[in-house]
Amino acid sequence: MTQVERPPRSDTGRIGGLAARVSLGRRFTPLSTEFLMIASAALLLTIFGIVMVLSATSATAVAKGENPMDGALRQGVFAMLGIPLMFLLSRMPMKFLKRMAWPALFAATALQLLVFTPLGIEDGGNRNWIRIAGFTLQPAEFLKLSLAIWIGYVLMRKHTMLGTWHHVFIPVVPVGALAIGTVLAGKDLGTAMVLVLVLLGCLFFSGVKLRLFILPVILGIISVIALAVTSPDRMRRITATCSDMSAYTGDCYQSIHGIWGMASGGIFGVGLGNSQEKYGWLPAAGNDFIFAIVGEELGLIGCIVVLALFTIFTVGAFHVIRKTDDPFIRVAAGGITVWITGQAVLNIGVVIGVFPVMGVPLPFMSQGGTALLAVLIACGVLLAFARTLPSSEDKAPARTREASRGAGREAGRGRVAR
């Protein structure tokens, strides 16, 4: 029987097939736990927020003769824009995000400076909004994200020199102070405090020495105190005593009604849509005090659900910070996490009476399209960071190879001893 010799297999074809399988395998790699935690918490809080905005704004809209769905529809439009952007940004490579650090900061700062032009709008003594084509935007929301990414990029470039104070502070502190100053010029102390938190959070997670980190903290505290003391209006609100009814018709009106709303909800709440405070009693019921409406309508259980979702988001983000080896990801993710979590703590603290009223919205939930869009974009950046983490399948071979090398070294030492 004649044997026919098989043609030799092409190495090029074998390598090409292996590359195709590897590429296809990466496409279907299971998402990391951190990715799922951040994405699910963001989506659930956004949906929850739209429902609560509808409940909180429908009563006053009907009283004004407007469509009761207007507030929720506007919020939903920004959610439908922000959610796809979040998942689109989650696919962006790190090179793209690093390349956008400087342009994003310049663009956000220029947008913030527009509040001092005829496009700017003043509300409640603060000039921190602009109106373009019938839409009202708050540029400072995008400044928070761009500042975190820019600081992460700059400190990444100086990663090996962070033991020297001038490499830590320059240009981070001067540029950060300039960005915060554009917000303070509009008299928005609440947003400026959040930007200070972003700056401090980035410095903390960069791994600078404690003695170098304490100085910016002290400077930040002194600056906030100075801004509060130099404004009689702010000092009046900060020092107002809301434990009794002495200032009910003055600076404590909003805080007292927020606490009354939370108290009347009890454990199970009065029912979705059945709030009494939203009928003109509680100012900014759909914005800064939406957590009070949650407590009134859904009770303690609803508040615990909101806190649990923020906890899931924070834990997922901190896992990204802890597991990454990239200093850019660690610093930028730290700034974004401190921004979103810290702002949630400030907002809830205002509602329950721990902090004075400072006009800080609740992330994902408060009415405001710009704030929702900026937070969802920031979540997209966090999801992009989460995609860079090694999966459990990648870690297992690495641990096996390390164990094999360790066993080989032990065996080698044993043979030498004999």
N, C-alpha and C positions, 0 to 999 in steps of 0.2 A: 504494500500500500504506500502510495507516494504522499509524503508529508509536504504540505505547503507552508513555507516559512511566513510567519506573521510579520507585517511591516512594523518597524519600531514605533513605539508611542511617542508622540510629540510632547516634549517637556513644556513647550509654550502653551499647548492646548490644556495640559494638566494644570499649569499655573493659572491660566485664565479661568478655568472652571472653578478652581479653589477660590480665586478672588471673587467670582460671582456668588459662590455659596456664602462666603464671609460677608459680602455686602448685603445679600438677602437676609442672612441671619441677624445682622445689625438692625435691619428694618423691623424685624419681628421680635426684637429683644424685649422682654417684659419691662414695664416701667418700674422705676425704683419706688420704694415706699415713700421716700421724701416727695417725689413728684406727685404721687397720688394724694398725699396728705395736703400739700399746698393747693393743688388744683381743686380737689373736692371741697375743701373749706372755703376757697374763694368763690366757687360756683354756688354753694349752698347759702353763703352769706349774701351774695348778690341777689339771688332769688328771694330770700327772706326779706331783704331790704326793699325790693320792689313792692312786695305785698304790704309791708308796713308803711311805705310811702303812700300807697293807695289809701290805706285806712286812715293815715294821719292827715292827709290833705283833702280828702273828698268832702268833708263837712264844710270847711271854709270856702272851697270852690263853689259848692252849691249856694252858700250864702251870698257869694258875689255874682251869682248867675252864670258861672262858668261850668264847663264840662267836668264832672267829678273825676274823670279818668285822666285829665291833662297831666297832672303831676307824675303819675305812674307811667304814662305813655312816654313822656320826655325822659324819665329815668330808664325806661326800657330801651329807648333808642340808643342811648349811650352804652347800655349793657350789651346790646346786639352789635355795637361797634367795638367795644372793648374786649369781649370774650374771644372773637376770632383773632384780634390783635395779640391777645395773651398767648394763644396757642401758636400763632405765627412766630412770635418772638421766641417761644420756647425751642424753635428749630434753628435759631440763629447760632452760628459758631462764635467762639470766644474772640476770635480775631476781629469780627465785625463789631462786637460790643466795645472792645478796647479802642478800635479805630473811631468809634462815635463819641468817645468821652469828651474831647474838646469841642467838637461841633455842637453836641447836645447842650453843653453848659453855656456856650455862647448864645445859642438859639433861645434857651429858656430865660437867660438874663435879659436878652433883647425884648422878649415877649413880656417879661415882668416890667420893663421900663415903659411899656406902652400905657400902663395905668396912669402915668403922669402926662399923657397926651389927651386931646379931646375925646379919644376913645375910652378913657378911664371913667369908671363909675364909683361914686362914693355912697356907702350905705352904713348907717350906724356909726359914723365917725371914722370908718376905715375906707381907704381908697385902694382896693386890692382886686378890682374886677375890670374887665374890658368888654365892650359890646361890639361884635363883628357880625355883620349880615343877620342881625336879629337874634344872635346867640350870645349869651353872657358866659364869659370864661373867667376862670381864676388862674392866672399864669403861675402863681407860686406853687401850685400842686405839681407842675412839671419840673419846677426848680428843685424840689425835694429829690426826685429820682435822678436828675442829671447831676446833682451835687454828689450823691452817693457813688455813682458810676465814675465820675471824674476823680474823686478822692481815691477810690480803689485803684484806678489806673496810675495816678501819680505815685501813691505809696508802693505799688508793685514795682515801678521803675526804681524806687529808692529802697527796695526791701533790705538790701545788705548794708544800708547806711542809717538805719533808723535808731541806732544807738547815740547819734549826735543830734542835739536839740534843733540846730538850724535846718537840718535835713528833714526833721519831723514837721516843723512849723512852717517852713517856706517851700512852696507857695501855698500850702494847704490852708493855714490860718488866715493870711491876708485875703486870699481869693474867697474863702468861705465867709469871712466877715463882710466883704463887699457884696456878696450875694444876699446875705442876711440883711445888710443895710438897705438894699432896695425894697425889701418887704417892710422893714421898720419905718422907712420913709412914708409908707402908706398907712402907718399907725396900726398895723396888724400884729400885736404882740403874741397872740396865740400861735399863728403860723411861724413867726420868728423863733418861738421856743421849740417848735417841732424841728426846724432847720438846725438849731443848736444841738438837739438830740441826735440828728443825723451825723453832724460833724463829730460829736463825741463818740458816737457808736462806731464810726469808721476808725477813729484813732484807737479806740479800745481793742477792736478785733485785729488791728494791724500788728499787734504784739509789741508796741513800744513799751519802754520801761515805765514803771509806775510813777517814778519821780517826774518824768516828762509828761505823763498823762494828767497828773494832778493839776498842773499849771493851767491848761485849757479849761478844766472843770471849774477852777476858782474864778478864772476870767469870765466864764459863761455865767456863773452865779452872780458875780458882781454886776455884770452888764444887765441881767434881767432885773435885779434889785434897783439899779440906777434908773432903768426905764420906767419901772413902776413908781418909784418915789417922785420922779420929775413930772408925772402926770397926775393932777388932782382927781381926774375922773377914774383912772385905774386904782389909785389909792383908796378912793371912796368905795369902790366895788370890792376891793380886797379886804378892807377892814370892816365891811358891813357885817353886823351880827344878825344871822338869819335863824337863830334858835328860838326866837320869840316873834311876835307880830309887830314889833316896833317899826320895822322897815318894810312892812308888807307892800305898801303902795309905792315903794321906792326901788332900791337896788336889789331887794330880796324877792320881788314879786315872782320872777321867773323861777328862781330856785325853790321857793316854797311850793309853787304849783307843780313843779317837777317831782318833789318829794311826796306831795299829796297824791299824785298820779301813781307813783310806785306803791305807796301804802294802800291805796284803795284796791289794787290788784290782788293782794293776798297771795296765796299759793297757786291757784289755778287761773286767776284773772277774771275779768268781767266778760270776756268773750271777744273774739276778733271783730273789730268794727264798732264795739260798744263803749269806747272811751268817752268820758265826759269832758276831760281836759282839752281835747282837740277842738271843741266848739268855741274857740276864741279865748279860752282861759289861759292856755299855755302858749306863749310866743315861741316861734321856731319849732313847732311840734314835729314837723317833718324833716327838720335839719339837725341842729345841734342837740335837741332834746328828744330824738326819736326813741332813745332807749327808755325814756319815761313812758312813752306810749306802749312799748313792748311790755314793760312791767305792769302797766295798768290793764292791758287787754289780755295778755298771756300769763301774767303773774310771775311768781318765782321760777316756775318751770321754764317759761319762755326765756327769762334772763339767763338761767343756767345753760340752756341750749346755745344761746349767743356766746356766752363765755367759753363753753366747751369747744365751739367751732374756732374761736380765736386761739384757744390753747392748742388745738390740732395744727392750725396754721403755724403758730410760733414754734412748736416742737419740730415740725417738718423743716422749717427754715433753719433752726439751730443745728439740726442734724447735717444739713448741707454745709454750714459753717465749720462744724467739727470734723467732717470726713474729708473735705477737700484739701488738696495739697497746693492749690493755686492761690497765691496771696491776693491776686485781683478778685477772685471769687469770694474769698473770706472777708475782705474789707467791704466790698460793695454789697454783698449779701448781709453783712452785719449792719450796715447803714440802713438798708431797706427794711430789715426786720425791726430794728429799733424805731424807725419811722412809723410803720404800720401798727406795731404792738404798743409803742409808747403813746401814739395818738389815741388809740382805743382806750388805754388806761386813763389818759387825761379827760377824754369825753365822758366816760362812765363816772369818773371821779367828780366831775362837775355836776352831773345829774343827781348823784346821791349826796351832794353837799360837801364833799371832801375838799374840792378846789373851788375858787371863785369862777364865775362865768367868764370864759375867755374866747368863745366863738370857734371852737375846734370841732369839726364834724367827726362822726363815727365812721371809720373806713368801711367801705362796701355798702353801708346801710343808709347813711344820711342822704337826703335829697340834695342833688348837685351833680350834674353830668360831668364836669371837669374833674372833680374829686374822684368819682367812680372810674372814669377813664384812666386817670393817672395811676390809681391803685391797681387796676387790672393790667396795665402795661408793666408796672413794677413786678407783679406776680409772674408775668411772662418772662421777665429777666431772671427771676428766681427759678422758674421751671427750666430755663436754659442752663442755669448753674447745676440744677439737680440732674440733668442729663449727662453731665460730665463725670458724675460719680461712678466708680467701678461697681458693676453689678455683682450679685452673689456668684454667678457663673464664672466671672473673671477672677474673683477672689479665690475660689476653690483651687484652680490649677496653680495659682501663685503660692498658696499655702502648701500645696503638695510639693512643688519644686523646692520651696524653702526647707520643708521637712526632709526631703531627700538629700539636699546639700548638707543639712545638719547631721543626718545619719552617716553620710560619707565622711564627714570630718571626724565624727566619733570613731568610725571604723579605722580611719587612718591613724588616729592617735593610739588606738589599741594595738595596731600592728607595730608601731614604733616602740611601744612599751615592751612588747615581747621581744 
